[in-house]
Amino acid sequence: MSDAEDTTEVAEDATEASDNVVPHATAVLEYVVKQVVDNPDAVSVSTSEGRRGGVQLDVRVGDGDMGRVIGKRGRIAQSIRTVVRAAAVKDETAVDIEFVD
């Protein structure tokens, strides 16, 4: 898959999530997590009201993929949170990311 196709895919995901409060953050989160896991079809992202008046994004992955998403000492999870929080700046809101079993 080329970079142009990847960019188009993220844009389409953002369009599909237009009813979502944070479309950019959700699209980026879903894209990054799907790239890390073995079973990208099992990835789901849901939104709820978070702490501090922001939005909470809950990520669910397939069996056996949670370790890949969290990484050693939580470094991958922390990196994902950093990138998604940066994408949420476009949505003008604060987000919390939870990785749910």
C-alpha positions as CSV (number, residue, x, y, z in Angstrom):
1,M,0.0,0.0,0.0
2,S,1.4,3.4,-0.9
3,D,1.5,6.5,1.3
4,A,-1.1,8.1,-0.9
5,E,-3.5,5.2,-0.4
6,D,-2.8,5.3,3.4
7,T,-3.6,9.0,3.5
8,T,-6.8,8.5,1.5
9,E,-7.8,5.7,3.9
10,V,-7.4,7.9,6.9
11,A,-9.4,10.6,5.3
12,E,-12.2,8.1,4.5
13,D,-12.2,6.9,8.1
14,A,-12.5,10.5,9.3
15,T,-15.5,11.0,6.9
16,E,-17.2,7.9,8.2
17,A,-16.7,9.1,11.8
18,S,-18.3,12.5,11.1
19,D,-21.0,11.8,13.7
20,N,-18.2,11.4,16.2
21,V,-17.1,14.3,18.4
22,V,-13.4,13.8,17.6
23,P,-13.2,12.5,14.0
24,H,-9.5,13.2,13.4
25,A,-8.4,11.7,16.7
26,T,-10.6,8.6,16.1
27,A,-9.3,8.1,12.6
28,V,-5.7,8.4,13.6
29,L,-6.1,6.1,16.6
30,E,-7.8,3.4,14.5
31,Y,-5.2,3.6,11.7
32,V,-2.2,3.4,14.0
33,V,-3.6,0.5,16.1
34,K,-4.5,-1.4,12.9
35,Q,-0.9,-1.1,11.8
36,V,0.4,-2.6,15.0
37,V,-1.9,-5.6,15.5
38,D,-1.9,-9.0,13.7
39,N,-5.7,-8.9,13.2
40,P,-6.7,-5.4,12.1
41,D,-10.3,-6.4,11.5
42,A,-10.8,-7.0,15.2
43,V,-9.9,-3.4,16.1
44,S,-12.8,-1.2,17.3
45,V,-12.8,2.3,18.8
46,S,-15.7,3.7,20.8
47,T,-16.2,7.1,22.4
48,S,-17.6,8.1,25.8
49,E,-17.4,11.0,28.1
50,G,-14.0,11.2,29.7
51,R,-12.5,12.7,32.8
52,R,-11.8,16.4,33.0
53,G,-14.6,17.2,30.5
54,G,-12.9,15.6,27.5
55,V,-13.6,12.6,25.4
56,Q,-12.5,9.1,26.2
57,L,-11.6,6.8,23.3
58,D,-11.8,3.1,24.2
59,V,-9.8,0.7,22.0
60,R,-10.6,-3.0,21.8
61,V,-8.4,-5.4,19.9
62,G,-8.5,-9.1,19.1
63,D,-7.2,-11.9,21.4
64,G,-3.4,-11.9,21.7
65,D,-3.0,-8.4,20.2
66,M,-3.2,-6.4,23.4
67,G,0.5,-7.1,24.2
68,R,1.5,-5.7,20.8
69,V,-0.5,-2.5,21.4
70,I,0.9,-1.9,24.9
71,G,4.5,-2.9,24.1
72,K,7.4,-3.2,26.5
73,R,6.8,-1.1,29.6
74,G,3.8,0.5,27.9
75,R,6.0,2.5,25.4
76,I,3.9,1.8,22.3
77,A,0.7,2.6,24.2
78,Q,2.2,5.9,25.4
79,S,3.4,6.7,21.9
80,I,-0.1,6.1,20.5
81,R,-1.6,8.3,23.2
82,T,0.8,11.1,22.3
83,V,0.1,11.0,18.6
84,V,-3.7,10.8,19.1
85,R,-3.6,13.7,21.5
86,A,-1.8,15.7,18.9
87,A,-4.4,14.8,16.3
88,A,-7.1,15.8,18.7
89,V,-5.8,19.4,18.6
90,K,-7.6,19.6,15.2
91,D,-10.8,18.6,16.9
92,E,-10.2,21.3,19.6
93,T,-10.8,18.9,22.5
94,A,-8.9,16.9,25.0
95,V,-8.9,13.1,24.7
96,D,-8.0,10.2,26.9
97,I,-7.2,6.8,25.4
98,E,-8.0,3.5,27.2
99,F,-7.0,0.1,25.9
100,V,-9.8,-2.2,27.0
101,D,-9.5,-6.0,27.3
